[in-house]
Amino acid sequence: MNVMCLNGWGGKLHEKLLPYLKMSEPDVLCLQEVIHSPESDKDWLTYRDGDHVLAQRANFFLDVSNALPDHVAIFCPAAQGVLWDQDQPVPSQWGLATFVRRSLPIIGQVQGFVHKGFSPAGYGDHPRSRSAHGVRVYDDSAGRSVSITHMHGLRDLNGKMDTPERAAQARRLLNLSRQISEPGDVVVVCGDFNVEPGSETLAILADAGLHELVTGRGIESTRTTHYKKPGRFADYMLVNRVEAVTSFDVIHDPEVSDHCPLVLQL
């Protein structure tokens, strides 16, 4: 089973990302920073937050769904606000999504919030609402169940340091993973955690018996050249059974986002 985790950067590099997804066809894709604007037929809209202005694929969720037609697509909104078509506000939802190959039975599912709750009337103040989603699938080829839970960790304007909110977020993520998992499962926890190596978040997950694969395997960055700020880590993937890992890679080429895809083979 092939599991991919990626922050999709709102689809900014969709012309490279969509062909990459069609080629690689992960069995399970955990995708963060997903835009869903069902009332708009525009290709692009603009996100504005003070001096932070970013082009967004208006229907990034639909883009990826069309690129992976053999997958069940599940969108999990964290907030509902507006994007902009020049001076016109357009209702839009923001969150994460999970895509599961249709041949894999989904035998369990969990969705919840790791920070705050659903924000229906705007994206809100930082740190904003953040959600997580987990699926439990049966891998017939290996004769076992696999639970996969991912989140997009909160963004603190002060940086990626440890905070009480991030510690609480890690515990909520862990609780969601435990809700979806059964004894004997291969357990995967992943996402854009928005923390540095050595963080309390990773320590909490390690204390629960999860093994972190990014820094644990000597990876030096999960960011592409599109990311210009200091700090080269944000994305992590953890498993409860290292012996179940056939391979693990952080993909730097092609560059399909300002984050690198994390690719796990079980």
C-alpha positions in Angstrom: 0.0 0.0 0.0 1.2 3.4 -1.0 0.4 6.4 1.3 1.2 10.0 0.2 1.0 13.0 2.5 1.2 16.6 1.1 0.3 20.1 1.8 -1.1 21.2 -1.6 -0.4 24.9 -1.2 -4.0 25.8 -2.3 -3.2 24.3 -5.7 -0.8 27.1 -6.7 1.3 24.6 -8.7 -1.6 22.5 -9.9 -0.2 22.3 -13.5 2.7 20.2 -12.0 0.8 18.6 -9.1 -2.1 17.1 -11.0 0.1 15.2 -13.6 2.3 14.0 -10.7 -0.8 12.6 -8.9 -2.1 10.9 -12.0 1.3 9.3 -12.6 2.0 8.2 -9.0 -1.6 7.3 -8.1 -1.2 6.8 -4.3 -3.5 4.3 -2.7 -4.3 6.9 0.0 -3.6 10.6 -0.5 -3.7 12.8 2.6 -3.9 16.4 1.3 -3.8 19.6 3.4 -4.6 23.2 2.4 -7.5 22.3 0.1 -9.9 24.9 -1.3 -13.5 24.1 -2.1 -15.7 26.9 -3.7 -18.8 25.1 -4.9 -20.6 28.3 -5.9 -17.8 29.5 -8.2 -16.9 28.4 -11.7 -13.6 30.4 -11.7 -10.3 28.6 -12.0 -8.5 31.0 -9.7 -9.4 33.2 -6.8 -7.3 35.3 -4.4 -6.7 34.8 -0.7 -6.1 38.0 1.3 -4.9 38.3 4.8 -3.2 41.6 5.4 -0.1 41.6 3.3 -0.4 37.9 2.8 -1.9 37.6 -0.7 -1.9 34.2 -2.4 -3.5 32.8 -5.6 -5.7 29.8 -4.9 -7.3 27.2 -7.2 -11.0 28.0 -6.7 -12.0 24.3 -6.7 -8.8 22.5 -5.8 -10.8 19.7 -4.2 -12.5 19.1 -7.5 -9.3 19.4 -9.5 -7.7 16.6 -7.5 -10.9 14.5 -7.5 -10.8 14.6 -11.3 -7.2 13.7 -11.4 -7.9 10.6 -9.2 -11.2 9.3 -10.6 -10.6 5.8 -9.1 -10.5 7.2 -5.6 -13.2 8.0 -3.0 -12.7 11.8 -2.2 -13.5 13.1 1.2 -13.3 16.9 2.0 -13.1 18.0 5.6 -13.6 21.8 6.0 -12.0 23.7 8.9 -13.4 27.1 8.1 -15.7 28.9 5.7 -14.8 32.4 4.5 -14.3 34.4 1.3 -11.8 34.4 -1.5 -11.7 37.3 -4.0 -12.5 37.5 -7.7 -10.9 41.0 -8.1 -13.2 43.1 -5.9 -15.9 40.5 -5.6 -16.0 38.2 -2.5 -16.6 34.5 -3.2 -17.8 32.1 -0.5 -15.2 29.4 -0.1 -14.3 26.5 2.3 -10.8 25.6 3.4 -9.6 22.4 5.0 -8.1 19.1 4.2 -9.0 16.1 2.1 -8.4 12.3 1.9 -8.5 10.3 -1.3 -8.8 6.5 -1.0 -8.5 4.0 -3.9 -11.9 2.5 -4.5 -10.6 -1.0 -4.3 -9.6 -0.5 -0.7 -12.6 -1.0 1.7 -13.0 1.9 4.1 -13.9 0.1 7.3 -13.7 3.1 9.7 -13.6 6.8 9.6 -13.1 9.7 12.0 -13.2 13.5 11.6 -12.7 16.1 14.2 -10.9 19.3 15.2 -7.4 19.5 16.7 -7.6 23.2 17.4 -10.8 25.3 18.0 -13.9 24.2 16.0 -15.6 24.8 12.6 -15.5 28.5 11.8 -18.6 29.2 9.6 -18.3 33.0 9.2 -14.8 33.7 8.3 -11.4 32.2 8.8 -10.9 33.9 12.1 -7.9 35.1 14.0 -4.6 33.2 14.1 -4.1 30.5 15.2 -7.1 29.4 13.2 -9.3 26.3 13.4 -7.6 23.1 12.3 -9.1 19.8 11.5 -8.0 16.2 11.2 -9.3 13.2 9.3 -8.6 9.5 9.7 -9.6 6.4 7.7 -9.2 2.7 8.5 -8.9 0.6 5.3 -8.4 -3.1 4.8 -5.3 -4.1 2.7 -6.4 -7.4 1.2 -3.0 -8.0 -0.4 -1.3 -8.0 3.0 -4.3 -9.3 5.0 -4.3 -6.5 7.5 -6.0 -3.2 8.4 -4.3 0.1 8.2 -5.4 3.3 10.0 -4.2 6.6 8.6 -4.9 9.9 10.3 -3.6 13.3 9.2 -3.9 17.0 10.2 -2.8 20.4 9.2 -1.2 21.9 12.4 -2.1 25.4 13.5 -0.1 28.3 12.3 1.2 30.6 15.0 2.3 34.0 13.8 5.1 34.0 16.3 6.7 30.9 14.8 6.9 27.1 15.2 7.9 26.9 18.8 6.2 24.7 21.4 3.0 26.2 22.9 0.2 24.8 25.1 -2.1 24.9 22.1 0.3 22.8 20.0 0.6 20.3 22.8 -3.2 20.0 23.1 -3.4 19.7 19.3 -1.0 16.8 19.4 -3.1 15.0 22.0 -6.3 15.5 20.1 -4.6 14.1 16.9 -3.4 11.1 18.9 -6.9 10.6 20.3 -8.5 10.7 16.9 -5.9 8.1 15.7 -6.8 5.9 18.6 -10.5 6.2 17.9 -10.0 4.8 14.4 -7.4 2.2 15.2 -7.8 -1.4 16.4 -5.3 -3.7 18.0 -3.0 -5.2 15.4 -3.5 -2.4 12.9 -0.6 -0.7 11.1 -1.1 2.9 12.3 0.1 5.9 10.3 -0.1 9.5 11.6 1.0 12.3 9.2 0.5 15.8 8.1 1.9 19.4 8.0 2.4 19.8 11.7 3.9 23.3 11.5 6.6 22.4 14.1 10.3 21.8 14.1 12.2 18.6 14.8 12.6 18.2 18.5 9.2 19.7 19.2 6.9 18.7 22.0 4.4 17.5 19.4 6.7 14.8 18.1 7.6 13.9 21.7 4.0 13.3 22.6 3.5 11.1 19.6 6.7 9.2 20.3 5.6 8.6 23.8 2.5 6.9 22.4 4.8 4.4 20.5 4.9 6.1 17.1 8.2 6.3 15.1 8.9 9.4 13.2 10.3 8.7 9.7 11.4 12.1 8.4 14.3 13.1 10.7 14.5 9.5 11.9 15.8 8.6 8.4 18.1 11.6 8.0 15.9 13.7 5.7 17.2 17.2 5.7 14.1 19.1 4.5 10.5 18.7 3.7 10.3 22.0 1.8 10.9 22.9 -1.8 12.7 25.9 -3.3 9.4 27.7 -3.4 9.6 28.2 0.3 11.8 31.2 1.1 11.6 31.4 4.9 14.1 29.8 7.3 13.2 26.4 8.8 13.2 23.5 6.4 10.8 21.2 8.2 7.0 21.2 8.6 5.8 17.7 7.4 6.0 14.4 9.3 5.0 10.8 9.0 4.9 8.4 11.9 4.1 4.7 12.1 3.6 2.3 15.0 5.4 -0.6 13.3 8.7 0.2 11.6 9.0 -3.4 10.3 5.9 -2.7 8.2 7.7 0.0 6.2 8.9 -1.1 2.8 10.2 2.3 1.8 9.8 5.9 2.7 10.8 8.9 0.6 10.5 12.7 0.6 10.1 13.8 -3.0 12.0 16.9 -4.0 11.6 16.5 -7.8 9.2 17.4 -9.2 8.3 20.4 -7.1 4.5 20.3 -6.8 4.1 22.7 -3.9 6.2 24.6 -1.4 6.0 21.4 0.6 7.5 18.0 -0.6 5.3 14.9 -0.8 6.0 12.3 1.8 5.6 8.8 0.3 5.3 5.7 2.4 5.2 2.2 1.0 3.8 -0.5 3.4 
